[in-house]
Amino acid sequence: MSHVPDEEENTFNTLGGFVMMRLGRIPAGADHFEWSGLRFEVMDMDERRVDKVLVALITARSEQDDKGLLPKM
């Protein structure tokens, strides 16, 4: 992701800063949110620094999985 829409309006320079801005706090492991068709999940923290984030494209199937509509395999 080379450009984040509305980046100029916010005060973040890193993905970790973006995650903190969206959550409104310092995240904990496994915190997640959805934004612009993407799901962001904090995978690892290094004290107060976001170390790893999993970013996944949200699809109709994954939305159904989240609601428990599809059987787990």
C-alpha positions in Angstrom: 0.0 0.0 0.0 1.9 3.1 -1.2 -0.8 5.7 -0.5 -3.3 5.8 2.3 -6.4 8.0 1.4 -6.7 11.0 3.8 -3.2 10.5 5.0 -2.5 14.2 4.7 -5.3 14.9 7.2 -3.9 12.7 9.9 -0.8 12.6 12.0 0.7 9.2 11.3 3.8 8.2 9.3 3.8 4.5 9.8 1.4 1.6 9.6 1.7 1.3 13.4 0.7 5.0 13.7 -2.3 4.4 11.4 -3.4 1.4 13.5 -3.2 3.5 16.7 -5.1 6.4 15.1 -7.9 4.1 13.9 -8.2 2.3 17.3 -7.8 5.6 19.3 -5.3 4.0 21.7 -2.2 1.8 21.9 -3.3 -1.6 20.6 -3.0 -5.0 22.2 -2.2 -8.2 20.3 -5.3 -9.5 18.4 -6.9 -6.1 18.2 -8.5 -5.6 14.8 -10.6 -3.3 12.8 -11.9 -2.9 9.2 -11.2 0.0 7.0 -11.8 0.6 3.3 -12.4 -3.0 2.4 -9.4 -4.3 4.4 -9.2 -6.0 7.8 -6.2 -5.0 10.0 -5.2 -7.3 12.9 -2.4 -6.6 15.3 -0.3 -9.8 15.4 2.6 -8.7 17.6 3.5 -5.8 19.9 6.9 -4.8 21.1 5.9 -3.1 24.4 4.1 0.1 23.1 5.2 -0.3 19.4 3.2 -2.2 16.8 5.5 -4.8 15.5 3.4 -6.9 13.1 0.0 -6.3 11.4 -1.9 -8.7 9.2 -3.8 -6.9 6.5 -6.4 -9.0 4.6 -8.8 -8.1 1.8 -12.4 -8.5 3.0 -14.5 -10.6 0.6 -18.1 -11.7 0.7 -17.0 -15.1 1.8 -14.9 -13.8 4.7 -17.7 -11.6 5.9 -20.0 -14.7 6.0 -17.3 -16.6 7.9 -17.1 -13.8 10.5 -20.9 -14.1 11.0 -20.8 -17.8 11.4 -22.8 -18.4 8.3 -20.4 -20.8 6.7 -19.3 -24.1 8.3 -15.7 -24.3 9.5 -13.5 -26.7 7.5 
